[in-house]
Amino acid sequence: EELQRLIAIDKHLALFCLATYGEGDPTDNAQEFYEWLRENGRDLTGLHYAVFGLGNKTYEHYNAVGKLVDKRITELGGVRVCDLGLGDDDGNIEDDFMAWATIFWQNVCHKYELVINTDGTSMRQYKLVPGPFPVDSVFTGEIGRLKSYERQKPPYDARNPYLAPVTNTRELFQNDCLRSCLHLELDISATNI
């Protein structure tokens, strides 16, 4: 339904980054979309889209979800903005993505008549202005219910996780490294674990 509304927006673009696991299955959060897309009677005529799949070549059904979504949207009338990108976790999936993203952005800029900033800097297109919001009205990422941080009750499990405060963090990589890996320490003393 959202995709069909997106088509009505001028210069729209739907970008799908989809992982495949197991026997060519979509991830849990993509299952409903995957099934919806496979049903007959869908019309995505004019949907501008691109797909980057995440998989591992050692599996028989390498990137099956990304491949199916790319193929199916085209069958339903979608307009591919960039060729399907395939990331291989058995190799270097980040390099795969960066190589694809370079081509993706070139295609997007060409299609929508945009200019790529080539001077190596980025410029914000917005200004962040903090508002006078009371702290208790700001969403803090509660998992399942409001005020989760204030009203935590055992037993804790996957449906009722304990939202542990972070007591310490430290960067594990060197300062000149392009990656980041954090060591986190959590306070679980109130859980009786």
C-alpha positions as CSV (number, residue, x, y, z in Angstrom):
1,E,0.0,0.0,0.0
2,E,2.8,2.4,0.9
3,L,4.6,1.6,-2.4
4,Q,1.5,2.4,-4.4
5,R,1.2,5.8,-2.6
6,L,4.9,6.4,-3.2
7,I,4.4,6.2,-7.0
8,A,2.2,9.4,-6.8
9,I,5.1,11.4,-5.4
10,D,7.2,13.3,-7.9
11,K,10.8,12.1,-8.0
12,H,10.2,9.2,-5.7
13,L,12.6,6.4,-5.1
14,A,12.2,3.1,-3.2
15,L,15.5,1.6,-2.0
16,F,15.4,-2.0,-0.8
17,C,18.3,-3.6,1.2
18,L,17.2,-7.2,1.7
19,A,19.0,-10.0,3.4
20,T,18.6,-13.7,2.6
21,Y,19.0,-16.4,5.2
22,G,18.6,-20.2,5.5
23,E,17.0,-21.8,2.5
24,G,16.5,-18.5,0.5
25,D,14.1,-17.0,3.1
26,P,13.6,-13.3,3.8
27,T,14.3,-12.0,7.3
28,D,11.3,-11.8,9.7
29,N,10.9,-8.0,9.2
30,A,10.7,-8.5,5.4
31,Q,8.4,-11.6,5.4
32,E,5.1,-9.8,5.0
33,F,6.4,-7.6,2.2
34,Y,7.9,-10.6,0.5
35,E,4.6,-12.5,0.5
36,W,2.7,-9.4,-0.6
37,L,5.0,-8.9,-3.5
38,R,4.6,-12.6,-4.6
39,E,0.8,-12.4,-4.8
40,N,-0.9,-11.9,-8.1
41,G,-2.8,-8.7,-9.0
42,R,-0.2,-6.2,-7.8
43,D,0.5,-3.1,-9.9
44,L,3.7,-1.1,-9.3
45,T,3.7,0.6,-12.7
46,G,6.0,3.6,-12.5
47,L,7.7,2.7,-9.2
48,H,11.3,3.9,-9.4
49,Y,13.4,1.5,-7.3
50,A,16.8,-0.1,-6.6
51,V,17.7,-3.3,-4.7
52,F,20.8,-4.3,-2.8
53,G,20.8,-7.9,-1.6
54,L,22.8,-9.2,1.3
55,G,23.8,-12.8,1.3
56,N,26.6,-15.3,1.4
57,K,27.9,-17.2,-1.7
58,T,28.5,-20.3,0.3
59,Y,24.7,-20.8,0.5
60,E,22.8,-22.5,-2.2
61,H,20.2,-19.7,-2.4
62,Y,22.6,-16.8,-2.6
63,N,20.8,-13.5,-2.4
64,A,17.5,-15.2,-3.4
65,V,15.3,-12.5,-1.7
66,G,17.0,-9.5,-3.3
67,K,17.0,-11.3,-6.7
68,L,13.3,-12.1,-6.4
69,V,12.2,-8.7,-5.3
70,D,14.2,-7.0,-8.1
71,K,12.7,-9.3,-10.7
72,R,9.2,-9.1,-9.3
73,I,9.0,-5.3,-9.1
74,T,10.1,-5.1,-12.7
75,E,7.4,-7.7,-13.7
76,L,4.9,-5.5,-11.9
77,G,5.9,-2.4,-13.9
78,G,8.6,-0.9,-11.7
79,V,11.4,1.1,-13.2
80,R,14.9,0.0,-12.1
81,V,17.1,3.0,-11.3
82,C,20.2,0.9,-10.7
83,D,21.1,-2.7,-11.5
84,L,20.7,-5.1,-8.7
85,G,23.6,-5.0,-6.2
86,L,24.7,-8.2,-4.5
87,G,26.7,-8.2,-1.3
88,D,28.6,-11.3,-0.4
89,D,29.2,-11.8,3.4
90,D,31.7,-14.6,2.5
91,G,33.9,-11.9,1.0
92,N,33.7,-8.2,1.9
93,I,30.1,-7.1,2.0
94,E,31.0,-3.5,2.8
95,D,33.2,-3.2,-0.3
96,D,30.4,-4.8,-2.3
97,F,28.0,-2.2,-1.0
98,M,30.4,0.8,-1.5
99,A,31.1,-0.2,-5.1
100,W,27.3,-0.6,-5.8
101,A,26.5,2.7,-4.0
102,T,28.9,4.6,-6.2
103,I,27.0,3.5,-9.3
104,F,23.7,3.9,-7.5
105,W,24.3,7.6,-6.7
106,Q,25.5,8.3,-10.2
107,N,22.3,6.8,-11.6
108,V,20.1,8.7,-9.1
109,C,21.8,12.0,-9.9
110,H,21.5,11.4,-13.6
111,K,17.8,10.4,-13.4
112,Y,16.8,13.2,-11.1
113,E,19.2,15.8,-12.5
114,L,21.1,16.3,-9.3
115,V,24.7,17.3,-8.9
116,I,27.1,15.1,-6.8
117,N,29.3,17.1,-4.4
118,T,32.8,16.1,-5.5
119,D,34.9,18.3,-3.2
120,G,34.9,15.6,-0.4
121,T,32.8,17.5,2.0
122,S,29.1,17.2,2.9
123,M,26.8,20.0,3.6
124,R,23.7,19.7,5.7
125,Q,20.5,20.4,4.0
126,Y,18.8,21.2,7.3
127,K,19.3,22.9,10.6
128,L,18.7,21.1,13.9
129,V,16.8,23.3,16.3
130,P,16.1,21.6,19.7
131,G,12.6,22.3,20.8
132,P,11.2,22.9,24.3
133,F,10.1,19.3,24.7
134,P,9.6,18.0,28.2
135,V,11.8,14.9,28.7
136,D,8.9,12.6,29.4
137,S,7.3,13.4,26.0
138,V,10.3,12.5,23.9
139,F,10.4,8.9,22.5
140,T,13.4,7.1,24.0
141,G,13.1,3.9,22.1
142,E,10.8,2.0,24.4
143,I,10.5,-1.6,23.1
144,G,6.9,-2.5,23.8
145,R,5.1,-0.1,26.1
146,L,5.4,3.5,27.2
147,K,7.6,4.4,30.2
148,S,9.4,1.1,29.8
149,Y,12.5,2.4,31.5
150,E,10.6,3.5,34.6
151,R,8.3,0.4,35.0
152,Q,10.4,-2.7,34.3
153,K,9.1,-5.9,35.9
154,P,10.5,-9.4,35.8
155,P,10.6,-12.0,34.4
156,Y,12.7,-10.7,31.6
157,D,12.7,-12.5,28.3
158,A,12.5,-11.8,24.5
159,R,9.1,-10.2,24.9
160,N,9.9,-8.3,28.1
161,P,13.5,-7.4,27.8
162,Y,15.4,-5.7,30.6
163,L,16.5,-2.2,29.4
164,A,19.9,-2.1,31.0
165,P,21.6,1.3,31.5
166,V,25.0,1.6,29.8
167,T,27.7,2.2,32.5
168,N,30.8,2.3,30.4
169,T,31.8,2.5,26.7
170,R,35.2,2.5,25.0
171,E,36.3,2.4,21.4
172,L,38.2,-0.8,20.5
173,F,39.7,0.4,17.2
174,Q,42.5,2.9,16.8
175,N,41.6,6.5,16.2
176,D,42.8,6.4,12.5
177,C,40.6,3.4,11.7
178,L,37.6,4.0,9.4
179,R,35.5,1.5,11.4
180,S,34.1,1.7,14.9
181,C,33.8,-1.1,17.4
182,L,32.6,-0.3,20.9
183,H,33.0,-2.2,24.2
184,L,29.9,-1.7,26.2
185,E,29.3,-2.4,29.9
186,L,25.7,-2.7,31.1
187,D,24.3,-2.6,34.6
188,I,22.1,-5.6,35.1
189,S,22.3,-5.6,38.9
190,A,18.5,-4.9,39.2
191,T,17.6,-8.1,37.3
192,N,18.7,-10.6,39.9
193,I,20.4,-12.6,37.2
